[in-house]
Amino acid sequence: MFDTVLVANRGEIAVRVIRTLRALGVRSVAVFSDADADARHVREADTAVRIGPAPASESYLSVERLLQAAARTGAQAVHPGYGFLAENAGFARACEEAGLVFIGPSADAIALMGDKIRAKETVRAAGVPVVPGSSGSGLTDAELAGAAREIGMPVLLKPSAGGGGKGMRLVRDEAALAEEIAAARREARASFGDDTLLVERWIDRPRHIEIQVLADGHGNVVHLGERECSLQRRHQKIIEEAPSVLLDEATRAAMGEAAVQAARSCGYRGAGTVEFIVPGGDPSSYYFMEMNTRLQVEHPVTELITGLDLVEWQLRVASGEPLGFAQEDVTLTGHAVEARICAEDPARGFLPSGGTVLLLAEPQGDGLRTDSGLSEGTEVGSLYDPMLSKVIAYGPDRATALRKLRAALAETVTLGVPTNAGFLRRLLAHPAVVAGELDTGLVERAVDDLIPSGVPEEVYEAAAAVRLEELRPTGDGWVNPFSVPDGWRLSGKPKPVSFPLRVPGEEPVAHARRGTDAHVTPDTVSVTLDGVRHTFRRAADWLGRDGDAWQVRDHDPVAASLSRSAHAGADSLTAPMPGTVTVVKVAVGDEVEAGQSLLVVEAMKMEHVVSAPHAGTVAELDVTPGSTVAMDQVLAVIAPREEA
């Protein structure tokens, strides 16, 4: 076993790897950018090295700086985690050339399986069924569009070099092919440095099922069962579970053997995942999609049902040990479900969010596990992936695991940064999810029913209670009765104290407290409405309950009125998320049509197009390509066109 391992990653995965290194008595080395100088993974490692400024291209993606950090700290091996350089063949090869062990497969295996086009051809030759699609690499836009028309709509555009759903585009309308191909190339280039695309047949209502494999350097390959990953948004997983309720033992064994053959076909070594697309109505008709040549985000559910530490086995295999068990020794016991907590706002189309973690509570306990990179004070920006943590529940059966996870999400608090925890809790209670009737489009179909409309009245009641408490005089001496905010008047009939409040994205309200009792502490506030007691966690102007959170700001109606007057008749286009402006298509004075795309804002590897709300003229343009913007920051002002 190694003495010292450098973890070439950040956030929750770095913390996770460091935990196993500590358990094995191996010294851990963390790396960090300027944005992560005080991050949790930095504090938990045995030592840490600064590798550059905040942009990933100058820090976490710099092979040279990572190798320098390994040399300075005496590391013998590098664990790449997932994301960044985890599936970069050049990085694996550079580690080997520097005399470091890359904890993962060989550079050749990464290159082969990282090219989705070559990967499909390789596994097809090994007898593994693949999704029908385009053939050949380096297709032009016209060739991709021709292949799509030949396959027939709908089709899926996919970057050949990447994964995680980034750059993938579902195209149902042939007329939109050119625009979607351009957007997919742009996202692929930004995420993976390679804009090569392929096109595949889209299978309606598919299920996404993947097989975990382990292979050593002595010719042994086993699979550890499957994970159901069908609950997704924007082609990215948000809930995963093991095992899948869809598969019977015969199908599980067949898919497992296909995954083993796929791993053997590329001479795989270490932990990897073979992903399949499965028609829900015919599980026996499964198709190979891709192989992820790294540890997966969802690996904890496999660990919980097998009792194996996958990071430990990555380390043992990389140090030359053979697997200590055969396929017949692998047993699957119980059920595990994982929820990914992401910095995003479901009510705003899952757009990335950001902020400072003001109050943090992460569930732990019997049958519960939280893998997290968070701590109070963590700054969540727009430079890195939006996933913050994972909450995993285990039980003897699926119903128990689901129930435990819903309860755990209700206890999850991340005030200061909008997250999807409350949305995930409601998703897990959806009848189709409870019944195991899943497919990759379920979340999109059910989303409107899973996002509450408006802000519950008790949220404003609690916010008003906090403000009322803050107005009360303090001290033990004489209190001026006119300074007590109780609404007292000479007429003898109290007038309720009203507070102008606003939740971002909602209309402002003037809320007068209805209840008479409230209990306010530094971390909580409880109010009673219509006989029902409501308790919230609180920090600054944030309130949280059952995984949901609201930022309730004080509203200044005078300032708002002046702002409206300054742009009377015009529409201000604001940033839908904190991020970076990557494309500006117009200039001041340009005439635009309703729906015309004007700007592109990118955050956390996601693009958002900002379009004209109506026909008119660009009256103001406050950004240029490369501008960093905050959520709701004004980007441009469009004056409406005067009709004759």
Secondary structure, DSSP 8 states (H G I E B T S, - for coil): --SEEEE---HHHHHHHHHHHHHTT-EEEEEEEGGGTT-HHHHHSSEEEEEESSSGGGTTT-HHHHHHHHHHHT-SEEE--SSTTTT-HHHHHHHHHTT-EESSS-HHHHHHHHSHHHHHHHHHHTT--B--B--SSS--HHHHHHHHHHH-SSEEEEESS--TTTT-EEE--GGGHHHHHHHHHHHHHHHHS---EEEEE--SSEEEEEEEEEE-TTS-EEEEEEEEEEEEETTEEEEEEES-SS--HHHHHHHHHHHHHHHHHTT--EEEEEEEEEETT-TTS-EEEEEE-S--TTHHHHHHHH---HHHHHHHHHTT---S--GGG----SEEEEEEEESEEGGGTTEE--EE--EEE---BTTEEEEE---TT-EE-SSS-SEEEEEEEEESSHHHHHHHHHHHHHH-EEETS--SHHHHHHHHTSHHHHHT---TTHHHHHHHHHS-SS--HHHHHHHHHHHHHHHS--SSS---GGGS-S---TTS-----EEEEE-TTS--EEEE---S-EEE-SSEEEEEETTEEEEEEEETTEEEETTEEEE-EE--HHHHHHHHHHTTT-EEEE-SSSEEEEEE---TT-EE-TT-EEEEEEETTEEEEEE-SSSEEEEEE---TT-EE-TT-EEEEEEE----
